[in-house]
Every structure is written in structure tokens, then in C-alpha cells.
Amino acid sequence: MPKQDLVSISGSGRQSVARTLLPSVNHFVVVMLENRSFDHMLGFLYAAQGNVSPLSQPFEGLTGNETNPDGKSGQVKVFKILSTDPHPYFMPGANPGEGYLNTNWQLFGTEQAPVPIIPSTNQGFVTNFASTLAWESKQKGRVVPGTTASQIMGMHTPQTLPILSKLASGFAVCDHWYGSAPTETLPNRAFLAMATSQGFVRDASCKIYTAPSVYTLLEKNGKTWSIYGYNAPPLSRGSVADITSAPPGHFGLFADFQKAAQQGTLANYVFLEPAWGSAGNSQHPIDDVSKGEQFLHDIYYALRASPIWQQTLLIITYDEHGGCYDHVSPPDNAVAPDNAAGELNFDFKRFGPRVPTVLVSPLIAAGTVYRAAGPTPFDHTSIPATVEKRFGLASLTRRDAVAPDIGGVLTLAQPRKDDPLSGVKVPTNAARRAAAPGPSHLEQALADSAELLPVSDTPGPGYHHYVPAFRTGKEAVEYARARYRAYDQKLAREEDGNRKV
């Protein structure tokens, strides 16, 4: 292990020495889950300790007194989700409002953000959820029976989420990590991959992002990368244009990740995708959150048992808040990544609400609360910024050029041998719910990206492809699998032809 100067962490969780142990990391493993806010998942992490960590660092958590107006002259107070509740792992009971306009409503009480911008009050979550429930309740399988708008103020605790919580308290939690834009899934995932969403703030507006990605940046500089879908081809392969035609060996399933970890052959940068859909483990509302707990457990132990564990930094984050309540006003000092015209007149100078982010490494002190040292907070572009710093790479855009890196969280000269998850049981959920008909939003996105692959249904010149109607999410995923198999076979034939020439 390279010898480096140590970094001390102050009571605020900020690094006080410039140099870090970042050169000790040769493998970054990133898992991005779905649509949960910081308060919803981790707000009560240190409530019993007065929102102070074991290292005496302040923690921006919940006091239990936070409220939101119900739109009827009343207030709804935050409350703890209990494991004895009827449907704790389906909370908040329906999919809250997503996207740019709904986020504005949740933050400012109106779909249009004020001009000039002012700090948000975060007082529109209950009324926005009430509006969402009004139309979702008319659609089969989209609302758990008995759901009310007040349930958006329900928050998980270390008792309901023991895996995520123990990793957060046993290693490091970032309590000021924000979505890159105040909007929905795909633009935020684009920021992670490319440090830009190319001006888009709506999932429906862009199926394929064409900006240069961190994957190509790594490869051009002699570093390795891999993307693993859980049980299907990764959505990133089709939605990030500059890797769609990369050799198939860059892509795999979760079982392939586990094998590579066991063998110590993980790439320098690894991105893990969950299983999409109501039966998946992405933790998207209102999918079963306990399945995501199992996913995180399995990732952690695959890495912990690996011969490269001491050289690995695991980053657990969520793409966006997904309409779930958070009490902290997102900063408005973001740097626009490029000159792309912002959709819906958004200027990309505001961050999205906080999302849970946990950093795991044997070089991290237990009980760390980690924040950026300067005025610019952590957001998803802090991940490519950290990778760029570690391997001496150029920035992708103006956003990751100024994003703070997370290397300072590594402070221990000697790797820890203790296991914060020892004896911790993964929660299980005996409750079941009726699934909505048709594919989920992201199962459909996976099928849409596969549709655009240049594989024709018929041989010979021209391009002909028929897209079937999907009655279930399983059909959409199977369609994507078949398209990628055909595409990989096409790439193999072309490679073989090139070798013969």
C-alpha cells in the first residue's frame, strides 16, 4: 500500500489536510439505487445520540419536530416507520411526484421556481403527494390500499434499514450529498456518467445521451471499467452512446461481479445497477425496500471477501430524492456543466434535494460524517471528479471540474479488520402487493434503449425492426436481453470480419 500523509477529520466532518490516502484506491465500486431522499432513509440515523456521530461530528438529521402543511390548515409531523406497521417496506405507499416541476412544488410550493431564486422552504411535499395520489389511485396496482398523503412524512430508522444504517454508521455517511439536478432519474444518472445531462431534465426527453463518459475517459488513459446489471443488460449500456458498442466483456450481471470480486479481477471503475421493476431491488417507491437491503448486503460481502478489499472504495448513492421528504434546502451554487440550453428554462445552477450516500472502505474510520470542505457540496459529479483525481484524468465538463472529491474520507493508515455488519440480519418483508400492469418506468427505459440498437429483424440491406407491446415488465426485460444478445453477436461477426481482412 502506498505510504501517504494522513488526513484528520474535524468535528464538522471536513478534511483539514490536503493530501489523502486516495492513491491507495485502485477499485471504485459505485451502486446507484432509486428515488429516496436522505431524510427518508437515514434522517434518524443518529437521532438517539442527539444527531452527533460517535466521532463527535454533527449530523444533519431529523429532530422529529419537522412538519409540512397538509393543505387544510393543518400540519403533518415526521414520524418513524415501524417494522410492525402493515406495509413498512412499501412506504410511502405510492410513487411520489417526480421530475422538475414536481420537485419545484415540493421545494417552493409552486411548479415554477421563484426568480430570482431564494432558499426553498421544503413545505410542499404533503400537498404534492396528495395531488399525485389523486390520479395514481385511479390506476391499478399503483397505490397500496389505505395510503394517505401524510405518509410522505414517514421516515425509516436503523431498525427498519439495518444494513444501510450499519454501513452508514460503521463507515462514513455524507449528510450533504445532493442530486446533480432537481429532477428525475435519467438526467441525474447522466450526471454520474458524463457530468452533464446535456440540458435535459425529463426522462422522456432523451433516451440516449451522447456526451463523452467517464468510461471512455478511463479507457483512453489505460484504465479499466465494467458495468453490471443485476439480472438484465445494464440500462447504462444503451443510454450512454459512447459505450454502447464497447466490447461485450465490459458488461455483465451481478453474478459476474461476484465472481470478479472473488477472483480479485474487478476493473478500476465498476458501476452496479439494481434489478428494475416491482419485483426488483432498486428501492424505487413503492417497490420492496427490503430487497435493496439484501442487495447492499451481498455487494458488501462480495467486496469484503475479495483479495482487493483493502484497495476498494464502495460508494452507495441514490439518483434522486423521488419526491420523498427532506428538510434541507438544496444549495443554489451549482456550476452549469456546459452551454446546453436547459429544458423547461432550467439553468442547472441549483442542486437537487439530498440523497443518501454512504462510503465504505477499511481505510474509513467508523462513525464518520463526511462533508465537502468548501462551499460547493458533494453531488453525483463528485464521483467522476474523485476518479479523475485518483488516475490523473482530465475533467469531463465544468461541473466535475469544480466538484469536490471524496478522497479525504480515507484517514486510516492501517486497514480495519472489524465488520460493522457482523450479526446484522437482512430484513424480510412478508407483505405482498398487487403489481401495476405493464413494465415499470425503468423496465420500459431498458427496452427503449435496446430498441435503438442497430440490429435488424431481417438479413440484407435496410433496417427493419418490430417492437412488440409489453404486457409485463418481464416481457420488456426479455426483449432487451434478446436484443443485446443479437447485438453482441453482430459485434462479434464484425470483429471476426475485421481480423480476416
C-alpha positions as CSV (number, residue, x, y, z in Angstrom):
1,M,0.0,0.0,0.0
2,P,1.5,3.4,-0.9
3,K,2.6,5.5,2.0
4,Q,0.6,8.7,2.2
5,D,0.2,11.6,4.6
6,L,-2.7,11.1,6.9
7,V,-5.8,13.3,6.9
8,S,-7.5,14.4,10.1
9,I,-11.3,14.9,10.1
10,S,-12.7,17.8,12.1
11,G,-15.8,17.8,14.1
12,S,-17.7,19.0,11.0
13,G,-16.6,16.0,9.1
14,R,-14.4,18.2,6.9
15,Q,-10.8,17.3,5.9
16,S,-8.1,19.5,7.4
17,V,-5.1,18.2,5.5
18,A,-4.9,18.4,1.7
19,R,-3.2,15.1,1.0
20,T,-5.2,11.8,1.3
21,L,-4.9,8.1,1.0
22,L,-6.7,8.2,-2.3
23,P,-3.8,6.7,-4.2
24,S,-4.4,3.5,-2.1
25,V,-7.7,3.0,-4.0
26,N,-7.4,1.0,-7.2
27,H,-11.0,0.0,-7.5
28,F,-14.1,2.2,-7.3
29,V,-17.4,0.3,-7.0
30,V,-20.5,2.5,-7.4
31,V,-24.0,1.4,-6.8
32,M,-26.8,3.8,-7.5
33,L,-30.3,3.0,-6.2
34,E,-33.5,4.7,-6.8
35,N,-35.6,7.7,-5.7
36,R,-35.2,8.1,-2.0
37,S,-34.3,11.2,0.0
38,F,-31.7,11.4,2.7
39,D,-34.2,12.1,5.5
40,H,-36.5,9.2,4.3
41,M,-33.7,6.6,4.6
42,L,-31.1,8.0,7.1
43,G,-32.6,11.0,8.8
44,F,-33.0,9.2,12.1
45,L,-29.6,7.5,11.9
46,Y,-28.1,9.4,14.9
47,A,-31.3,10.7,16.5
48,A,-30.8,8.7,19.7
49,Q,-27.4,10.5,20.0
50,G,-28.7,14.0,19.5
51,N,-27.6,14.0,15.9
52,V,-23.9,13.7,16.8
53,S,-21.8,10.8,15.5
54,P,-19.5,8.6,17.6
55,L,-16.6,10.8,16.4
56,S,-18.4,13.9,17.8
57,Q,-19.3,15.2,14.4
58,P,-22.6,17.0,13.9
59,F,-25.1,15.2,11.7
60,E,-27.8,17.0,9.7
61,G,-30.6,14.6,10.7
62,L,-34.1,14.9,11.9
63,T,-35.2,16.1,15.3
64,G,-38.7,14.6,14.9
65,N,-40.3,18.0,15.0
66,E,-40.2,18.7,11.3
67,T,-43.6,19.3,9.7
68,N,-45.3,20.0,6.4
69,P,-48.7,21.7,5.8
70,D,-51.5,19.3,4.7
71,G,-53.3,22.0,2.6
72,K,-56.2,22.1,5.0
73,S,-54.8,24.4,7.6
74,G,-53.1,21.6,9.4
75,Q,-49.6,20.3,9.8
76,V,-48.2,16.8,9.3
77,K,-45.3,15.8,11.5
78,V,-42.5,13.5,10.5
79,F,-42.8,10.0,12.1
80,K,-40.8,6.8,12.3
81,I,-41.8,3.9,10.1
82,L,-42.0,0.8,12.3
83,S,-41.3,-2.8,11.3
84,T,-44.7,-3.6,12.9
85,D,-46.6,-1.3,10.5
86,P,-48.8,-3.0,7.9
87,H,-46.5,-2.2,4.9
88,P,-43.3,-0.7,6.2
89,Y,-41.2,-1.7,3.1
90,F,-43.7,-0.3,0.7
91,M,-43.8,3.2,2.3
92,P,-44.7,5.8,1.3
93,G,-47.4,3.7,-0.3
94,A,-47.3,5.1,-3.8
95,N,-44.8,6.7,-6.1
96,P,-44.4,10.4,-5.1
97,G,-44.3,13.1,-7.7
98,E,-41.1,13.1,-9.7
99,G,-39.4,15.4,-12.1
100,Y,-38.5,19.1,-12.3
101,L,-42.0,20.6,-11.9
102,N,-43.0,18.3,-9.0
103,T,-39.7,19.0,-7.3
104,N,-40.2,22.7,-7.6
105,W,-43.6,22.2,-5.9
106,Q,-42.1,20.2,-3.1
107,L,-39.4,22.8,-2.5
108,F,-41.2,26.1,-3.2
109,G,-44.9,25.3,-3.2
110,T,-45.3,26.1,-6.9
111,E,-44.3,24.3,-10.1
112,Q,-42.2,27.3,-11.2
113,A,-39.2,28.2,-9.1
114,P,-39.0,31.8,-8.0
115,V,-36.9,34.3,-10.0
116,P,-34.5,35.3,-8.6
117,I,-34.1,32.1,-6.8
118,I,-34.5,32.1,-3.0
119,P,-33.8,29.3,-0.4
120,S,-36.5,26.7,-0.5
121,T,-38.8,26.0,2.4
122,N,-39.4,22.3,1.5
123,Q,-43.1,22.8,2.6
124,G,-44.8,21.3,-0.4
125,F,-44.2,17.6,0.0
126,V,-47.6,16.6,1.5
127,T,-49.7,18.7,-0.9
128,N,-47.7,17.4,-3.9
129,F,-48.2,13.8,-2.7
130,A,-51.9,14.4,-2.2
131,S,-52.1,15.6,-5.8
132,T,-50.1,12.6,-7.0
133,L,-52.4,10.2,-5.1
134,A,-55.5,11.7,-6.7
135,W,-54.5,10.4,-10.1
136,E,-52.4,7.3,-9.2
137,S,-55.3,5.9,-7.1
138,K,-57.3,5.6,-10.4
139,Q,-54.7,3.2,-11.8
140,K,-54.5,-0.5,-10.8
141,G,-51.6,-1.5,-8.6
142,R,-50.1,2.0,-8.2
143,V,-51.2,2.6,-4.6
144,V,-51.1,0.4,-1.5
145,P,-54.6,0.3,0.0
146,G,-55.1,2.8,2.8
147,T,-52.3,5.2,1.6
148,T,-52.8,8.8,2.6
149,A,-50.8,11.9,1.7
150,S,-49.5,12.2,5.3
151,Q,-47.4,9.0,4.7
152,I,-44.8,11.0,2.7
153,M,-43.6,12.2,6.2
154,G,-42.8,8.6,7.2
155,M,-39.1,8.0,7.7
156,H,-37.1,4.8,8.0
157,T,-34.9,4.1,11.0
158,P,-31.9,1.9,11.8
159,Q,-34.4,-0.7,12.9
160,T,-36.2,-1.0,9.6
161,L,-33.0,-0.4,7.5
162,P,-30.2,-2.2,9.5
163,I,-27.9,-2.9,6.5
164,L,-27.8,0.7,5.1
165,S,-27.8,2.2,8.5
166,K,-24.9,0.0,9.8
167,L,-22.8,0.7,6.8
168,A,-23.5,4.4,7.3
169,S,-22.6,4.4,10.9
170,G,-19.9,1.7,10.6
171,F,-18.0,3.6,7.9
172,A,-19.0,7.1,6.5
173,V,-22.2,8.9,5.7
174,C,-22.4,12.0,3.6
175,D,-25.2,14.2,5.0
176,H,-24.8,16.9,2.4
177,W,-24.7,15.0,-0.8
178,Y,-27.2,16.3,-3.4
179,G,-28.7,15.2,-6.6
180,S,-27.0,16.9,-9.5
181,A,-30.2,18.5,-10.7
182,P,-33.7,18.9,-9.1
183,T,-35.4,16.4,-11.3
184,E,-35.8,12.7,-12.1
185,T,-33.8,9.6,-12.7
186,L,-32.2,9.6,-16.1
187,P,-30.8,13.2,-16.1
188,N,-29.2,12.5,-12.7
189,R,-27.8,9.2,-13.9
190,A,-26.3,11.0,-16.9
191,F,-24.6,13.4,-14.5
192,L,-22.9,10.5,-12.8
193,A,-21.7,9.0,-16.1
194,M,-20.9,12.2,-18.1
195,A,-21.1,15.1,-15.6
196,T,-23.9,16.6,-17.7
197,S,-27.4,15.8,-18.8
198,Q,-26.9,17.8,-22.0
199,G,-29.7,20.2,-20.9
200,F,-32.3,17.6,-20.3
201,V,-34.4,17.5,-17.1
202,R,-37.1,15.0,-18.2
203,D,-36.7,11.2,-18.6
204,A,-38.9,11.2,-21.6
205,S,-36.9,13.8,-23.5
206,C,-33.7,11.8,-24.0
207,K,-33.3,8.0,-24.5
208,I,-29.6,8.2,-25.4
209,Y,-27.0,10.7,-24.0
210,T,-24.2,11.5,-26.4
211,A,-21.6,13.3,-24.3
212,P,-18.2,11.8,-23.5
213,S,-18.4,9.5,-20.5
214,V,-16.2,8.6,-17.6
215,Y,-15.9,5.1,-19.1
216,T,-14.3,6.3,-22.3
217,L,-12.1,8.7,-20.4
218,L,-10.8,5.8,-18.3
219,E,-10.2,3.6,-21.3
220,K,-8.3,6.3,-23.2
221,N,-6.0,6.6,-20.3
222,G,-5.3,2.9,-19.9
223,K,-7.7,2.2,-17.0
224,T,-10.4,-0.4,-16.9
225,W,-14.2,-0.3,-16.4
226,S,-17.2,-2.6,-16.1
227,I,-20.9,-2.2,-15.8
228,Y,-23.1,-4.9,-14.3
229,G,-26.9,-5.1,-14.5
230,Y,-28.4,-7.2,-11.8
231,N,-30.3,-9.8,-13.8
232,A,-30.6,-8.0,-17.2
233,P,-28.4,-6.0,-19.5
234,P,-27.4,-2.7,-17.8
235,L,-29.5,0.3,-18.8
236,S,-26.4,2.4,-19.0
237,R,-25.1,0.5,-22.0
238,G,-27.9,1.7,-24.2
239,S,-28.4,5.1,-22.7
240,V,-24.7,6.2,-22.8
241,A,-23.9,6.4,-26.5
242,D,-20.1,6.2,-26.4
243,I,-20.1,2.8,-24.7
244,T,-23.0,1.0,-26.5
245,S,-20.6,-0.5,-29.0
246,A,-17.9,-1.3,-26.4
247,P,-16.7,-5.0,-26.3
248,P,-19.3,-7.1,-24.5
249,G,-16.7,-8.1,-21.9
250,H,-17.2,-4.7,-20.3
251,F,-20.8,-5.7,-19.3
252,G,-22.2,-8.5,-17.1
253,L,-24.7,-9.5,-14.5
254,F,-24.4,-9.4,-10.7
255,A,-23.2,-13.0,-10.6
256,D,-20.3,-11.9,-12.9
257,F,-19.5,-9.1,-10.5
258,Q,-19.4,-11.5,-7.5
259,K,-17.1,-13.8,-9.5
260,A,-14.7,-11.0,-10.4
261,A,-14.6,-9.8,-6.8
262,Q,-13.8,-13.3,-5.6
263,Q,-11.0,-13.6,-8.1
264,G,-9.7,-10.1,-7.5
265,T,-10.2,-9.1,-11.1
266,L,-12.5,-6.1,-10.7
267,A,-11.9,-3.2,-13.0
268,N,-10.6,0.2,-11.8
269,Y,-14.2,1.6,-12.0
270,V,-17.2,-0.6,-11.6
271,F,-20.9,0.5,-11.8
272,L,-23.6,-1.7,-10.4
273,E,-27.3,-1.4,-11.5
274,P,-30.1,-3.0,-9.5
275,A,-33.0,-5.1,-10.8
276,W,-35.7,-2.8,-12.1
277,G,-39.4,-3.3,-11.7
278,S,-41.8,-4.1,-8.9
279,A,-40.1,-7.4,-8.2
280,G,-36.6,-5.8,-8.3
281,N,-34.2,-4.5,-5.7
282,S,-33.8,-0.9,-6.8
283,Q,-35.8,0.5,-3.8
284,H,-37.8,2.7,-6.1
285,P,-41.1,3.6,-4.5
286,I,-43.2,1.6,-3.9
287,D,-41.0,-1.4,-4.6
288,D,-39.9,-3.6,-1.7
289,V,-37.1,-1.7,0.1
290,S,-36.0,-4.9,2.0
291,K,-34.8,-6.4,-1.3
292,G,-32.4,-3.5,-1.7
293,E,-31.1,-4.2,1.8
294,Q,-30.2,-7.7,0.6
295,F,-28.6,-6.3,-2.5
296,L,-26.4,-4.0,-0.4
297,H,-25.5,-6.8,2.0
298,D,-24.4,-9.0,-1.0
299,I,-22.3,-6.3,-2.5
300,Y,-20.5,-5.5,0.7
301,Y,-19.7,-9.1,1.4
302,A,-18.6,-9.8,-2.1
303,L,-16.1,-7.0,-1.7
304,R,-15.1,-7.7,1.9
305,A,-14.2,-11.3,0.9
306,S,-12.2,-10.1,-2.1
307,P,-8.4,-10.1,-2.2
308,I,-8.6,-6.5,-3.3
309,W,-10.9,-5.3,-0.4
310,Q,-8.2,-3.0,1.0
311,Q,-7.8,-1.3,-2.3
312,T,-11.5,-0.7,-2.9
313,L,-13.8,2.2,-2.2
314,L,-17.6,1.3,-2.3
315,I,-19.9,4.3,-3.0
316,I,-23.6,3.7,-2.3
317,T,-25.9,6.5,-3.5
318,Y,-29.3,7.2,-5.0
319,D,-30.0,9.0,-8.2
320,E,-32.7,11.4,-6.9
321,H,-35.0,12.0,-4.0
322,G,-38.0,10.7,-5.9
323,G,-40.5,13.1,-4.2
324,C,-39.6,11.7,-0.7
325,Y,-39.4,14.4,2.1
326,D,-36.2,16.0,3.0
327,H,-35.9,19.1,5.3
328,V,-32.7,20.7,4.0
329,S,-32.8,23.4,1.3
330,P,-30.7,22.4,-1.7
331,P,-27.9,24.8,-2.5
332,D,-28.1,27.1,-5.5
333,N,-24.4,27.5,-6.2
334,A,-24.1,24.7,-8.8
335,V,-22.0,25.3,-11.9
336,A,-23.7,24.7,-15.2
337,P,-21.8,21.8,-16.8
338,D,-21.8,23.2,-20.4
339,N,-23.6,25.6,-22.7
340,A,-26.5,23.3,-23.5
341,A,-29.9,25.1,-23.4
342,G,-31.7,24.0,-20.3
343,E,-35.0,22.2,-20.8
344,L,-38.0,24.0,-19.1
345,N,-35.8,27.0,-18.8
346,F,-33.7,25.4,-16.1
347,D,-30.2,26.9,-15.8
348,F,-28.5,24.0,-13.9
349,K,-27.4,26.3,-11.2
350,R,-29.4,24.5,-8.5
351,F,-28.7,21.1,-7.0
352,G,-31.4,18.6,-6.3
353,P,-32.5,17.6,-2.8
354,R,-30.3,15.5,-0.6
355,V,-29.9,11.8,-1.3
356,P,-28.4,9.1,0.9
357,T,-24.7,8.5,0.2
358,V,-22.6,6.0,2.1
359,L,-18.8,5.5,1.7
360,V,-17.3,2.1,2.6
361,S,-13.7,1.2,2.9
362,P,-11.4,-0.4,5.5
363,L,-9.5,2.9,5.4
364,I,-12.5,4.9,6.8
365,A,-13.0,5.5,10.5
366,A,-16.3,4.2,11.9
367,G,-18.8,6.9,12.7
368,T,-17.5,9.4,10.1
369,V,-19.9,12.1,8.9
370,Y,-18.3,13.5,5.8
371,R,-18.9,16.8,4.0
372,A,-17.2,18.8,1.4
373,A,-14.6,21.2,2.8
374,G,-15.7,24.3,0.7
375,P,-18.9,26.0,-0.3
376,T,-19.6,23.5,-3.2
377,P,-21.2,20.4,-1.8
378,F,-20.9,16.8,-2.9
379,D,-23.2,15.8,-5.8
380,H,-23.0,12.9,-8.3
381,T,-20.2,14.6,-10.2
382,S,-18.0,14.2,-7.2
383,I,-17.7,10.6,-8.2
384,P,-16.1,11.2,-11.6
385,A,-14.1,14.0,-10.0
386,T,-12.6,11.6,-7.5
387,V,-11.8,9.0,-10.2
388,E,-10.2,11.7,-12.3
389,K,-8.1,12.9,-9.4
390,R,-7.0,9.4,-8.5
391,F,-5.9,8.5,-12.0
392,G,-4.8,11.9,-13.2
393,L,-7.5,12.3,-15.8
394,A,-9.0,15.5,-17.4
395,S,-12.4,16.7,-16.4
396,L,-15.5,15.9,-18.5
397,T,-17.3,19.2,-18.0
398,R,-17.2,22.4,-16.0
399,R,-19.3,20.6,-13.3
400,D,-16.9,17.8,-12.4
401,A,-14.0,20.3,-12.8
402,V,-15.2,22.1,-9.7
403,A,-16.8,19.2,-7.8
404,P,-15.1,18.3,-4.5
405,D,-13.6,14.8,-4.4
406,I,-14.2,12.4,-1.6
407,G,-10.6,11.2,-1.1
408,G,-10.3,12.9,2.2
409,V,-12.7,10.4,3.8
410,L,-9.8,7.8,3.8
411,T,-7.9,8.5,7.0
412,L,-6.6,5.2,8.4
413,A,-3.0,4.2,7.8
414,Q,-3.8,0.6,8.8
415,P,-6.9,-1.0,7.3
416,R,-9.6,-2.0,9.7
417,K,-10.4,-5.7,10.3
418,D,-13.7,-5.3,12.1
419,D,-17.0,-5.9,10.4
420,P,-19.8,-3.5,11.2
421,L,-22.4,-5.9,9.6
422,S,-21.4,-8.8,11.8
423,G,-24.5,-10.3,13.3
424,V,-26.8,-8.0,11.4
425,K,-29.8,-9.7,9.8
426,V,-31.2,-8.6,6.5
427,P,-34.8,-7.5,7.0
428,T,-37.5,-9.5,5.3
429,N,-40.9,-8.5,4.1
430,A,-43.8,-11.0,4.2
431,A,-46.3,-8.5,2.8
432,R,-47.1,-8.6,-0.9
433,R,-48.8,-6.1,-3.2
434,A,-50.5,-6.2,-6.5
435,A,-48.1,-5.1,-9.2
436,A,-49.2,-2.5,-11.7
437,P,-49.8,-3.8,-15.2
438,G,-47.2,-3.3,-17.9
439,P,-43.5,-2.6,-17.4
440,S,-42.2,-0.2,-14.8
441,H,-40.8,3.2,-15.9
442,L,-37.2,1.9,-15.9
443,E,-38.0,-1.6,-17.4
444,Q,-39.6,0.4,-20.3
445,A,-36.5,2.6,-20.5
446,L,-34.3,-0.5,-20.8
447,A,-36.5,-1.8,-23.6
448,D,-36.4,1.6,-25.3
449,S,-32.6,1.7,-25.3
450,A,-32.5,-1.8,-26.7
451,E,-34.9,-0.9,-29.4
452,L,-32.4,1.6,-30.8
453,L,-29.6,-0.9,-31.2
454,P,-28.7,-1.3,-34.9
455,V,-29.9,-4.9,-35.2
456,S,-32.4,-5.6,-38.0
457,D,-35.1,-8.3,-37.8
458,T,-34.3,-9.3,-41.4
459,P,-31.0,-10.1,-43.2
460,G,-29.7,-8.0,-46.0
461,P,-29.7,-4.2,-46.7
462,G,-32.0,-1.8,-44.9
463,Y,-33.2,-1.7,-41.3
464,H,-36.4,-3.4,-40.2
465,H,-37.5,-3.9,-36.6
466,Y,-40.8,-4.5,-35.0
467,V,-41.2,-3.6,-31.3
468,P,-43.9,-5.7,-29.5
469,A,-46.3,-4.4,-26.9
470,F,-45.1,-5.4,-23.5
471,R,-47.8,-6.7,-21.1
472,T,-45.4,-7.1,-18.2
473,G,-42.0,-5.9,-17.0
474,K,-40.7,-9.4,-17.6
475,E,-41.5,-9.2,-21.3
476,A,-39.7,-5.8,-21.6
477,V,-36.6,-7.2,-19.9
478,E,-36.6,-10.4,-22.0
479,Y,-36.9,-8.2,-25.1
480,A,-33.9,-6.2,-24.0
481,R,-31.9,-9.4,-23.3
482,A,-32.7,-10.8,-26.8
483,R,-31.8,-7.5,-28.5
484,Y,-28.4,-7.3,-26.7
485,R,-27.6,-10.9,-27.5
486,A,-28.3,-10.2,-31.1
487,Y,-26.2,-7.0,-31.0
488,D,-23.2,-8.8,-29.3
489,Q,-23.4,-11.5,-32.0
490,K,-23.3,-8.8,-34.6
491,L,-20.3,-7.1,-33.0
492,A,-18.5,-10.5,-32.9
493,R,-19.2,-11.1,-36.6
494,E,-17.9,-7.6,-37.4
495,E,-14.8,-8.1,-35.3
496,D,-14.2,-11.5,-36.9
497,G,-14.5,-9.9,-40.4
498,N,-12.1,-7.2,-39.5
499,R,-9.5,-9.8,-38.3
500,K,-9.8,-11.7,-41.6
501,V,-9.3,-8.5,-43.6
